[in-house]
Amino acid sequence: MYLSRGIFVSLDKNIRVCYNKDMIVSKYEDLRRKKAYEEKRNLSDRTVAQEAGVSLGTIGRLKGKKPIQRVYLSSVDALCAYFDCELGELLEYKK
């Protein structure tokens, strides 16, 4: 069910989240797995947070199933530097 301004409300009783249909999603998990494979080591979220210099909460927000609501640009910059990627490889705008 759609409301005004692109707000989407699910009628499924298990989902109680209202959010914009247009959203920014993270590809953090893909980048973490790719880096772990290339470096042939296990990369936990805690390891990534420590080595990239971001908080574990930031990693949690990027990993979550919900659309990203808030993340600091300095954190995005640090993660892009850590994964040696462009912004579009970490975050994606979906309609």
N, C-alpha and C positions, 0 to 999 in steps of 0.2 A: 504494500500500500504506500503510495507516495503522497506527501503533503506539499505545501508550498515551498519554494526555494530549493527544490531537490532533496528535501529531507525524506529519508526512507525509514519506514517502520515495518518491522517484520511481524507478521501475524502468527508465526510459529511460537507456541507458548514456551518453548525452551530458550528462545532468544528474546531478551528484554532490552535490547540496545537500540537507540535511535541515533542515526548518524547520516551524514551527507552521502549520497550515492557516489559522488566524485570524492576520491580520497587519495592520500599518499600512503603507499605501502613500502615496506622495507625488504630488501633482498640481503639482509645481514647474514642470515643462516647459510645462504648459498656461498657468499664470500668467505665465511668462516670455514666451511667444509672444503672449499677450493684451496685456501691457504694451508689448512691442515694436511691435505693430500700432497700439495707441492713440497711442503717442508717435512713430510713424513713424520709428523708428531701429532699428538692429541692436543687440540686447542679447546679448552673449556671456556665458558663465558667469562669466568673469573680471570683466566689468563689473558684473554683479549682485553678485558677492562683494565687490568694492571699494565699491560704492555702498551696499550694505546693511550693510557692516561685519562680514561673516562670512568664514570661511576657505573657500578653494576646495575643501578636503577635505569640508566640510559640504555644499557644493553637489553634489559627486560622490556622496556617500552618498544624498542626496535624489534624484538622477538615476538611480541604479543600478537594475538590474532586480530585485535581491534585495529582500526585505522590509526595512524600516528596523529596524536593531538598536539604534542609539544616535545620539541627536542632542541637543545641549544646548537647554534651554528658552529660554535667552537668544538662541540662534541662530534658533529658531522665531519668537520674539517680534520679532526684527529683520527677518526675512523677511516676516512678516505686516504689519509697519509699512511696509516697502518696497513691497510689492504692494498695500497698503491693502485687506487681506482679513481674514477671520475664520480661526480655526484650522482649522475644518472645510473651508475652501476650499483649504488647503495640504496637510493630512493627512487621510486617510480610513481608517477601520477596516473591513476586509473580512473576512467569515466564509467 
